[in-house]
Structure formats: C-alpha cells, structure tokens
Amino acid sequence: AMAGRPGATSITSTLTLQKKSSGSYKKVTSTSKTVQDNHINHIKTFSISSSGTYRLKATIKYKQNGLIRSNTYYKSLS
C-alpha cells in the first residue's frame, strides 16, 4: 500500500487479510506500519489458499493539524 497526504505529520497503514465465511468476510491476519512523515509505502506478503475467497482491506490513517482522519479500501484477491 502506498499513500500520501500533503501536510500530514504521521500516517498509519493497516493491511488486513480477510476470508469469506458464511457470507461475510472474517479477519485472518493483519499488520500495521506507522511513519512520522506525509507518505508511506507498506509492503506485506500474505499466503492464501486457492480454495478460499479472500480480500485485502487497507486502512490509512493520517494525522494533520491535530486531527486524525482515515480512508479504507478493499481489493479482491483471486
């Protein structure tokens, strides 16, 4: 995950691997990284089974002017 926010003083990236079970996605594992900067490059490799349905959830939180905001993105894996 790569993200940038001009003016941010810190960014936290949380990558969560989710597997579909009984119609909804459940957390398998996750990892977080924080930088004291206005951009982040977070690289993580996850292992998945060919028989399951997975997606990656990426949540980016950034601190700017004392406020914390976040954006969440999803990517299907096949």
C-alpha positions as CSV (number, residue, x, y, z in Angstrom):
1,A,0.0,0.0,0.0
2,M,1.3,3.4,-0.9
3,A,-0.4,6.6,0.3
4,G,0.5,10.3,0.7
5,R,-1.1,13.3,2.3
6,P,0.5,16.7,2.0
7,G,0.7,18.3,5.4
8,A,0.3,15.1,7.4
9,T,2.7,14.6,10.3
10,S,2.2,10.9,10.6
11,I,0.5,8.1,8.6
12,T,-0.5,4.6,9.8
13,S,-1.3,1.8,7.3
14,T,-3.1,-1.3,8.4
15,L,-3.4,-4.2,6.0
16,T,-5.9,-6.9,6.9
17,L,-6.3,-10.2,5.0
18,Q,-9.9,-11.3,5.2
19,K,-11.5,-14.6,4.1
20,K,-15.2,-15.1,3.2
21,S,-17.0,-17.4,5.5
22,S,-20.8,-17.9,5.8
23,G,-21.5,-14.9,3.5
24,S,-19.2,-12.3,5.3
25,Y,-15.5,-11.6,5.5
26,K,-13.6,-12.5,8.6
27,K,-10.1,-11.3,9.6
28,V,-7.3,-13.9,9.0
29,T,-4.3,-11.7,9.9
30,S,-3.2,-8.1,9.8
31,T,-0.2,-5.9,10.0
32,S,0.4,-2.2,10.7
33,K,3.1,0.3,10.0
34,T,3.4,3.9,11.2
35,V,5.7,6.6,9.8
36,Q,6.3,10.2,11.0
37,D,6.0,11.6,7.5
38,N,3.5,12.6,4.9
39,H,3.8,9.4,2.8
40,I,4.0,5.7,3.4
41,N,5.0,2.6,1.5
42,H,3.8,-0.5,3.3
43,I,4.7,-3.9,1.7
44,K,3.5,-7.2,3.1
45,T,3.1,-10.6,1.6
46,F,0.1,-12.8,2.6
47,S,-0.3,-16.5,1.9
48,I,-3.8,-17.6,0.7
49,S,-5.4,-20.9,-0.2
50,S,-6.6,-21.5,-3.7
51,S,-9.9,-22.9,-2.4
52,G,-11.0,-19.7,-0.5
53,T,-12.3,-16.3,-1.3
54,Y,-10.2,-13.5,0.0
55,R,-9.9,-9.8,0.0
56,L,-7.4,-7.2,1.3
57,K,-8.6,-4.4,3.5
58,A,-6.3,-1.4,3.6
59,T,-7.0,1.4,6.2
60,I,-4.9,4.5,6.0
61,K,-5.0,6.9,9.0
62,Y,-3.2,10.2,8.8
63,K,-2.7,13.0,11.4
64,Q,-2.9,16.5,10.2
65,N,-3.3,19.7,12.2
66,G,-4.1,17.6,15.3
67,L,-6.9,15.7,13.6
68,I,-6.9,12.0,12.7
69,R,-8.7,11.0,9.5
70,S,-8.9,7.7,7.8
71,N,-9.8,6.1,4.5
72,T,-10.5,2.4,3.9
73,Y,-10.0,0.5,0.6
74,Y,-10.8,-3.1,-0.4
75,K,-9.2,-5.3,-3.1
76,S,-10.5,-8.8,-4.0
77,L,-7.8,-11.4,-4.3
78,S,-8.0,-14.4,-6.6
